[in-house]
């Protein structure tokens, strides 16, 4: 985005859909950590996206001789669509009455927001980002490592303080399992290079693997264990960490 260009919904959607370049993402993470209004708008848009996906996920309508049943099904689909449409319109109208925040490179409004926050918290205010992985898909594992590495690389180059934690639970714990992780070597390199990066595994997930599948997972030496992944996410959010689910 160009200097001075207003914060747009197109940019919001690109951020939500993970279509921004690393530098723009890093600046968005700064705003998520430092600007409550921006954080709220991102959360609202994510909720709308989740509602849309939930409403239209795997809707299957079969032909039926019972016209009343078919009409009832289609009527419910139309009502869901109408409700979501009204919700989206209401969100758009509500956003239209709010002050825009610039997310462009060196955007003046964004910079003022960050500088104001730094003036309150101190010149070297620390950005804290929590990445959550609960998928065992290789693409998602690579994505969470890319996100964390790009963010850490940028902040290191700009000599700005930041802390990053990757927390894995559910199927995502395979990222941190010895002899199972497809990125063990990369995790070792990242752990050695960035002391402000933490890899956390969920103890609840480990316990379920043991009790339900009789699997005793061994973790990479770079991994730490937290009692509960969900509790860790809540705890860090309460301490001002920005939460990103990959």
Secondary structure in CASP SS format (residue, H / E / C, confidence):
PFRMAT SS
TARGET T0000
AUTHOR 0000-0000-0000
METHOD secondary structure of the structure
MODEL  1
X C 1.00
X C 1.00
X C 1.00
X C 1.00
X C 1.00
X C 1.00
X C 1.00
X C 1.00
X H 1.00
X H 1.00
X H 1.00
X H 1.00
X H 1.00
X H 1.00
X H 1.00
X H 1.00
X C 1.00
X C 1.00
X C 1.00
X C 1.00
X C 1.00
X H 1.00
X H 1.00
X H 1.00
X H 1.00
X H 1.00
X H 1.00
X H 1.00
X H 1.00
X H 1.00
X H 1.00
X H 1.00
X H 1.00
X H 1.00
X C 1.00
X H 1.00
X H 1.00
X H 1.00
X H 1.00
X H 1.00
X H 1.00
X H 1.00
X H 1.00
X H 1.00
X H 1.00
X H 1.00
X H 1.00
X H 1.00
X H 1.00
X H 1.00
X H 1.00
X H 1.00
X H 1.00
X H 1.00
X H 1.00
X H 1.00
X C 1.00
X C 1.00
X C 1.00
X C 1.00
X C 1.00
X C 1.00
X C 1.00
X C 1.00
X C 1.00
X C 1.00
X H 1.00
X H 1.00
X H 1.00
X H 1.00
X H 1.00
X H 1.00
X H 1.00
X H 1.00
X H 1.00
X H 1.00
X H 1.00
X H 1.00
X H 1.00
X H 1.00
X H 1.00
X H 1.00
X H 1.00
X H 1.00
X H 1.00
X H 1.00
X H 1.00
X H 1.00
X H 1.00
X H 1.00
X H 1.00
X H 1.00
X H 1.00
X H 1.00
X H 1.00
X H 1.00
X C 1.00
X C 1.00
X C 1.00
X C 1.00
X C 1.00
X C 1.00
X C 1.00
X C 1.00
X C 1.00
X C 1.00
X C 1.00
X H 1.00
X H 1.00
X H 1.00
X H 1.00
X H 1.00
X H 1.00
X H 1.00
X H 1.00
X H 1.00
X H 1.00
X H 1.00
X H 1.00
X H 1.00
X H 1.00
X C 1.00
X C 1.00
X C 1.00
X C 1.00
X C 1.00
X E 1.00
X E 1.00
X E 1.00
X E 1.00
X E 1.00
X E 1.00
X E 1.00
X C 1.00
X C 1.00
X C 1.00
X C 1.00
X H 1.00
X H 1.00
X H 1.00
X H 1.00
X H 1.00
X H 1.00
X H 1.00
X H 1.00
X H 1.00
X H 1.00
X H 1.00
X H 1.00
X H 1.00
X H 1.00
X H 1.00
X H 1.00
X H 1.00
X H 1.00
X H 1.00
X H 1.00
X C 1.00
X C 1.00
X C 1.00
X C 1.00
X E 1.00
X E 1.00
X E 1.00
X E 1.00
X E 1.00
X E 1.00
X E 1.00
X C 1.00
X H 1.00
X H 1.00
X H 1.00
X H 1.00
X H 1.00
X H 1.00
X H 1.00
X E 1.00
X C 1.00
X C 1.00
X C 1.00
X C 1.00
X C 1.00
X C 1.00
X H 1.00
X H 1.00
X H 1.00
X H 1.00
X H 1.00
X H 1.00
X H 1.00
X H 1.00
X H 1.00
X H 1.00
X C 1.00
X C 1.00
X C 1.00
X E 1.00
X E 1.00
X E 1.00
X E 1.00
X E 1.00
X E 1.00
X H 1.00
X H 1.00
X H 1.00
X H 1.00
X H 1.00
X H 1.00
X H 1.00
X H 1.00
X H 1.00
X H 1.00
X H 1.00
X C 1.00
X C 1.00
X C 1.00
X C 1.00
X C 1.00
X E 1.00
X C 1.00
X C 1.00
X C 1.00
X E 1.00
X E 1.00
X E 1.00
X E 1.00
X C 1.00
X C 1.00
X H 1.00
X H 1.00
X H 1.00
X H 1.00
X H 1.00
X H 1.00
X H 1.00
X H 1.00
X H 1.00
X H 1.00
X C 1.00
X C 1.00
X C 1.00
X E 1.00
X E 1.00
X E 1.00
X E 1.00
X C 1.00
END
